[in-house]
Amino acid sequence: MTDEPTTGDAHAGTPPDAGRSFRVQEPESRDSPTFVRSVISWGITIAVALAVVLVIQAFFVKVYSIPSASMVHTLEIGDRVIVSKLSKDPGRGDIIVFNRPANDPASGPDDPDVLIKRVIGLPGDTVESRDGKVFVNDKMLNEDYLAAGVYTQIDSPIKVPKGDLLVLGDNRQVSKDGRSFGPIPKTLIVGRAVLRIWPLSRAGRL
């Protein structure tokens, strides 16, 4: 007598798949219709993605790199900011990107075609300085975004015409801004800087 269990099946030792035939699936050929359709599908997806990016940059937002020290310490050279092109009517204190005014010609080939400054004077405002502080319509402007010790010199009061803005850089000692080229028309505005995305250590809203 044996201790081994029995099932009564004469083929108990035969693998269940014995006698069956299998077809090995061949990899798709580059000339196969499926492969061609896959390539076309990926190509369309990439083209649509690129088109979306171009449309967004053309009409909604764009990334700009800060070229100079005129906005230190708010923005350092090399910082990258997202500019909303939908913001064409900024308020006082907003940071805007605008096309270089015609009365401020570039002094060299490396000068940027667009500038970035802060809005200080709105249409109808009179802006002047007293003891290094900015006054708008005879009221001192609270500029808590400036570095300690920044001194602002405006040689004579500036009246902002209708449809214009007066812009100044935060680094007043080195910034070439509305004190030299005067108020700018709103039509020059590219958009409002809303977010710093680089460097990551200082990323955040503006």
Protein Blocks (a to p, Z undefined) as FASTA:
>chain_A
ZZbdcehiaklmpcfkgoiacdddddddfkbmklmmmmmmmmmmmmmmmmmmmmmmmmmc
ccdddfbfklcckbcghiacdddfklmcccehiacdddddfklccfbfklcfbdcdddfb
dghiacddeehiaceehiacddfkbcehiacddfbacdddehiacdddfblmlmccfkln
opadfklpnbdcfbdfbdfklgccZZ
